[in-house]
Amino acid sequence: MSTGMDRRQFLKAAATSALGAVVFAGCAVPKRELLVESPVRMPEDLVTGADNWYATVCRQCPAGCGVIVRVMEGRAKKIEGNPDYPINRGKLCARGQAGVQALYHPDRVTGPLRRDRATGQFSPISWNDALDLLGARLKALRGQPDTVVLATEPLRGSLATLVDGFVRAYGAASHLTLEPLESTPLWDSMARLTSPILSSYTLLSVLPEFDIANTRYLLSFGADFLSTELSPVRYSLGYGEFRHPDESGRGTFVQVEPRFSMTGANADRWVPVRPGTEGVLALSLAYVMISEGLADSEAARAMTGGRGADALSDFQPERAAAVTGVPAGTIVEIARAFATQRPSLAVGGGPAAAQTNGTFNLTAIYALNFLTGGVGALGGMALNPVPPKELPRAARPPSPFASWRRLAEQMRTGQPRPVNLIMFRGVNPVYSLPTSLGFAEALARIPLVVSFASIMDETATLADLVLPEHTYLEDWGDDVPVPGPGYQVVGYQQPVVLPVHDTRGFADVLLVLAQEVGSDMEQSLPWKTYRDMVRDGARELHSLGRGSIVEANIEAFWNRALQNGGWWDASDRYTGPLPQPQLLPTQAPTPEFAGDPHEFPLHLVPFASHSLGDGRGAHLPWLQATPDPITSVAWQTWVEVGRQTARQNDLEEGTVVSVESPQGRVEAAVYVNPALPPEVVAVPLGQGHSSYGRYAQGRGANILSILAPLEDRENGALAWAATRVRLVKAGRRQPIPKFEGTMFAAQVPGSEVIEVTRP
Amino acid sequence: MAVESQYKWTMVVDIDRCTGCQACVVACQAENNIALNDEESFLRRRAMEWIRIERYWEGEYPNIKARFIPVLCQQCENAPCEPVCPVYATHHNEEGLNVQVYPRCVGVRFCANNCPYQVRFFNWWEPVWPESLRNYLNPDVTVRSRGIMEKCMFCVQRIRRGQRVAAREGRLVRDGEVLPACVQACPTNALVFGNVKDPQSRASRLMAHPRGYRLLKETGTGPNVLYLKKVDPEFHG
């Protein structure tokens, strides 16, 4: 110890100080002999190694936060938010922190595997042999029209360009993206609201920035933006500022939703609404605002075709109340507050978007921002600028569920043509798609199935070839985060450690395959490595000569881009014309639900797990052990029911129930959530893996599996909150692993644990 | 001879900003080599979280609220855990931290019994990680073995690193230069950490905040963590 005390002296000092504490009671200055050192104050020479921090991009969810990784002696130790990165400004969520566990996961696929279909057994194969095999197959199939499918998560940046280029140059392949809780309705509603002033390129690349930090009245319809929706860390940063009482005044936040979400728990006012009626509620708010003269008159005129509130007479508060279950008085109150406490902002998502009328709901919700002048304004819905062509490619909407339904059909029937080869990267459709689609069975008919999974997921276990890719901490890349922060940002991803196993980057594998297939492909994808491609993109960016990095030569630019984790230009904001308000619908499409209401009396509202997301985080023990914010349950699936429903059905915490939909059933234990509406049962996504590593496998249930394949009528997005269910007691109990109750509740008279005050 | 440190570390927790997102919880576990909490540890109510989020319900459906509060060691001035330790493993240091000297702990658990905040954690089992996961363990932090009491020390290893750097440059640690992992991660900036002996630090400037209160003040522990009250426009109390 640096004080140079031995144990005997220490005990002496301790004895003295015990006396000293009595003698000098009340004296605030500690005595030297009281100073006992914690061993963590080590002499300089005991500290092992220096740490290096590398900036890169988080890929744990699609938000694309900037991170810095602490590396000591070649090992990644800790991931933190990149303080400079505009998306998350030094902050990071639980999922981002857990990236080191993905890197060092004990069940990673350590090298390429080949499966014998007869025995189902995997055996190692060399990269050369595996790529020869796949390359030869690709070459052979090239003459046949469109029989190769490449399925990935929605891609951005150079990787998107590379995959586009690969598919186009190959000529006989199709690219499909999968997002289990898809954002198609959001993209479509935004396209509708911002047309026709923005070009189609813009519509497909940019979502608006929701300026939560500067708004005064925030109205959210089911959007779980603090937990799982779009860019939670950035929205949380904004929310923190929104709550700041000392500066611009504390904002008011109202959440309307059929399930009590973590975001809803933070609202000043939480309003339950019947599933699928959110759009009606939004139009009713519009009716009140227009009829009371609180809306911007020009917008009101344009949105009602000059008819005023009469155009929306179907949505008078009393009528809307009957449909939505929200009292007419509440509708009027919210409408008045939203119209007068400006800047105000309306957002929608979650279950509001996951209905057969989901796009209608979101369009009606986001249209409210026109009535208060919130489009393109501070504290409203700011438009992101169009990325210049020098930037890596931005995002595109995912392929809707309907395209996966058609693919499953094509795989099963071989019509209009057979699928001969299918490759999966970053997606796990066998787990994520409803079982009624029969995707796993259809997969058995495909001659060659390839997976790039780094952990054996359900889809990879059915693959013929597993070509394990690097984790994001071992690979190169770039990113154009969507939605952006209101200005241009490009993130750079670099390997922070050497590959732990015999894995390769997915993009690098595509480049090798391009070479194997033919010289024409090699010409259109001329890069030796993906790093070269990313660096070529940086060269384009460098040529702009503006933004956060301006350097004379590309070498210096590239180094600083990697050092800073990206490039951004805060002055490059949207300056084009603002979108004009569009005519509001005068009638609302009725949401359709699967299951007869008498046979299946409850609405099933599935939700993305706060830590496991749609299941992608289930392999990481920290995320499994992260208590759900509302229920505090960890490591398991639970079935949330309200108090009234629990009473009526004689359910209590730990009662195992079978959740039965017209499409199937799953079992899990009940958690009684006092904030859940009586007509709803809510079940988190994420568990129920039959594979995916030791921490995920064989626990809980996968609620996605029993969803009915209902689709949004406008675009074929999966209406994942449109299934009805019934609960049947399984006749047994199972204790729920939860954090709640781990500590005794201290009851100290006169001391509330949570003290509350009025603004 | 009296030695006065130029640091006294404190934390301010604005529960009006806390969303219950658990980023602090995972950041803490990552930084401090806390044993993996498996399913069994939750069932036995022995999960270890140096910082945790407590959730309280208020009211009845549909007028119901869930309120969150992060709870961590309050680094008490009159810490009830300190006088009961028979071996001086837990004590107050000159910078206001309640520190636990792991090699000295003999595991009597008196300290945990005496803590009204329930923020001390006993290692009932030897912590185990699969070999590959040990790669990410923080070399600055001891892995505690079975039979040892462990707790939050405001990431003392980070404070020490910051102080070493500052000492080398002949200055004091700047405000915000050293942050515990939880504060660093917190997406809403609900947590503020700093030196109250620096009157200009963000934490110092929040000390007299009208919403300030101390957790379980009536127990007389003299907490070193300041909470800022939840704000609720619908509150009638």
Boltz contact constraints between the chains, C-beta under 6 A:
constraints:
  - contact:
      token1: [A, 14]
      token2: [B, 88]
      max_distance: 6.0
  - contact:
      token1: [A, 29]
      token2: [B, 2]
      max_distance: 6.0
  - contact:
      token1: [A, 29]
      token2: [B, 4]
      max_distance: 6.0
  - contact:
      token1: [A, 30]
      token2: [B, 94]
      max_distance: 6.0
  - contact:
      token1: [A, 32]
      token2: [B, 1]
      max_distance: 6.0
  - contact:
      token1: [A, 32]
      token2: [B, 3]
      max_distance: 6.0
  - contact:
      token1: [A, 35]
      token2: [B, 94]
      max_distance: 6.0
  - contact:
      token1: [A, 36]
      token2: [B, 91]
      max_distance: 6.0
  - contact:
      token1: [A, 38]
      token2: [B, 99]
      max_distance: 6.0
  - contact:
      token1: [A, 38]
      token2: [B, 101]
      max_distance: 6.0
  - contact:
      token1: [A, 40]
      token2: [B, 156]
      max_distance: 6.0
  - contact:
      token1: [A, 40]
      token2: [B, 157]
      max_distance: 6.0
  - contact:
      token1: [A, 41]
      token2: [B, 160]
      max_distance: 6.0
  - contact:
      token1: [A, 48]
      token2: [B, 139]
      max_distance: 6.0
  - contact:
      token1: [A, 75]
      token2: [B, 135]
      max_distance: 6.0
  - contact:
      token1: [A, 77]
      token2: [B, 136]
      max_distance: 6.0
  - contact:
      token1: [A, 77]
      token2: [B, 138]
      max_distance: 6.0
  - contact:
      token1: [A, 78]
      token2: [B, 30]
      max_distance: 6.0
  - contact:
      token1: [A, 80]
      token2: [B, 184]
      max_distance: 6.0
  - contact:
      token1: [A, 91]
      token2: [B, 187]
      max_distance: 6.0
  - contact:
      token1: [A, 92]
      token2: [B, 185]
      max_distance: 6.0
  - contact:
      token1: [A, 93]
      token2: [B, 23]
      max_distance: 6.0
  - contact:
      token1: [A, 94]
      token2: [B, 22]
      max_distance: 6.0
  - contact:
      token1: [A, 94]
      token2: [B, 23]
      max_distance: 6.0
  - contact:
      token1: [A, 94]
      token2: [B, 26]
      max_distance: 6.0
  - contact:
      token1: [A, 97]
      token2: [B, 26]
      max_distance: 6.0
  - contact:
      token1: [A, 97]
      token2: [B, 27]
      max_distance: 6.0
  - contact:
      token1: [A, 97]
      token2: [B, 30]
      max_distance: 6.0
  - contact:
      token1: [A, 100]
      token2: [B, 136]
      max_distance: 6.0
  - contact:
      token1: [A, 104]
      token2: [B, 132]
      max_distance: 6.0
  - contact:
      token1: [A, 104]
      token2: [B, 133]
      max_distance: 6.0
  - contact:
      token1: [A, 104]
      token2: [B, 135]
      max_distance: 6.0
  - contact:
      token1: [A, 104]
      token2: [B, 136]
      max_distance: 6.0
  - contact:
      token1: [A, 106]
      token2: [B, 130]
      max_distance: 6.0
  - contact:
      token1: [A, 106]
      token2: [B, 132]
      max_distance: 6.0
  - contact:
      token1: [A, 226]
      token2: [B, 19]
      max_distance: 6.0
  - contact:
      token1: [A, 233]
      token2: [B, 187]
      max_distance: 6.0
  - contact:
      token1: [A, 236]
      token2: [B, 187]
      max_distance: 6.0
  - contact:
      token1: [A, 236]
      token2: [B, 188]
      max_distance: 6.0
  - contact:
      token1: [A, 237]
      token2: [B, 187]
      max_distance: 6.0
  - contact:
      token1: [A, 239]
      token2: [B, 188]
      max_distance: 6.0
  - contact:
      token1: [A, 240]
      token2: [B, 17]
      max_distance: 6.0
  - contact:
      token1: [A, 240]
      token2: [B, 188]
      max_distance: 6.0
  - contact:
      token1: [A, 240]
      token2: [B, 189]
      max_distance: 6.0
  - contact:
      token1: [A, 243]
      token2: [B, 16]
      max_distance: 6.0
  - contact:
      token1: [A, 243]
      token2: [B, 17]
      max_distance: 6.0
  - contact:
      token1: [A, 265]
      token2: [B, 66]
      max_distance: 6.0
  - contact:
      token1: [A, 266]
      token2: [B, 19]
      max_distance: 6.0
  - contact:
      token1: [A, 268]
      token2: [B, 233]
      max_distance: 6.0
  - contact:
      token1: [A, 272]
      token2: [B, 62]
      max_distance: 6.0
  - contact:
      token1: [A, 621]
      token2: [B, 36]
      max_distance: 6.0
  - contact:
      token1: [A, 622]
      token2: [B, 26]
      max_distance: 6.0
  - contact:
      token1: [A, 625]
      token2: [B, 37]
      max_distance: 6.0
  - contact:
      token1: [A, 626]
      token2: [B, 22]
      max_distance: 6.0
  - contact:
      token1: [A, 629]
      token2: [B, 20]
      max_distance: 6.0
  - contact:
      token1: [A, 634]
      token2: [B, 42]
      max_distance: 6.0
  - contact:
      token1: [A, 635]
      token2: [B, 39]
      max_distance: 6.0
  - contact:
      token1: [A, 674]
      token2: [B, 57]
      max_distance: 6.0
  - contact:
      token1: [A, 675]
      token2: [B, 61]
      max_distance: 6.0
  - contact:
      token1: [A, 675]
      token2: [B, 64]
      max_distance: 6.0
  - contact:
      token1: [A, 735]
      token2: [B, 43]
      max_distance: 6.0
  - contact:
      token1: [A, 737]
      token2: [B, 39]
      max_distance: 6.0
  - contact:
      token1: [A, 737]
      token2: [B, 42]
      max_distance: 6.0
  - contact:
      token1: [A, 737]
      token2: [B, 43]
      max_distance: 6.0
  - contact:
      token1: [A, 742]
      token2: [B, 45]
      max_distance: 6.0
  - contact:
      token1: [A, 742]
      token2: [B, 47]
      max_distance: 6.0
  - contact:
      token1: [A, 743]
      token2: [B, 118]
      max_distance: 6.0
  - contact:
      token1: [A, 746]
      token2: [B, 116]
      max_distance: 6.0
  - contact:
      token1: [A, 746]
      token2: [B, 216]
      max_distance: 6.0
  - contact:
      token1: [A, 748]
      token2: [B, 216]
      max_distance: 6.0
  - contact:
      token1: [A, 748]
      token2: [B, 218]
      max_distance: 6.0
  - contact:
      token1: [A, 748]
      token2: [B, 219]
      max_distance: 6.0
  - contact:
      token1: [A, 750]
      token2: [B, 218]
      max_distance: 6.0
  - contact:
      token1: [A, 751]
      token2: [B, 216]
      max_distance: 6.0
  - contact:
      token1: [A, 751]
      token2: [B, 217]
      max_distance: 6.0
  - contact:
      token1: [A, 751]
      token2: [B, 218]
      max_distance: 6.0
  - contact:
      token1: [A, 754]
      token2: [B, 56]
      max_distance: 6.0
  - contact:
      token1: [A, 754]
      token2: [B, 67]
      max_distance: 6.0
  - contact:
      token1: [A, 754]
      token2: [B, 69]
      max_distance: 6.0
  - contact:
      token1: [A, 754]
      token2: [B, 230]
      max_distance: 6.0
  - contact:
      token1: [A, 755]
      token2: [B, 213]
      max_distance: 6.0
  - contact:
      token1: [A, 755]
      token2: [B, 229]
      max_distance: 6.0
  - contact:
      token1: [A, 756]
      token2: [B, 230]
      max_distance: 6.0
  - contact:
      token1: [A, 756]
      token2: [B, 232]
      max_distance: 6.0
  - contact:
      token1: [A, 756]
      token2: [B, 235]
      max_distance: 6.0
  - contact:
      token1: [A, 757]
      token2: [B, 229]
      max_distance: 6.0
  - contact:
      token1: [A, 757]
      token2: [B, 231]
      max_distance: 6.0
  - contact:
      token1: [A, 758]
      token2: [B, 235]
      max_distance: 6.0
  - contact:
      token1: [A, 759]
      token2: [B, 231]
      max_distance: 6.0
  - contact:
      token1: [A, 759]
      token2: [B, 233]
      max_distance: 6.0
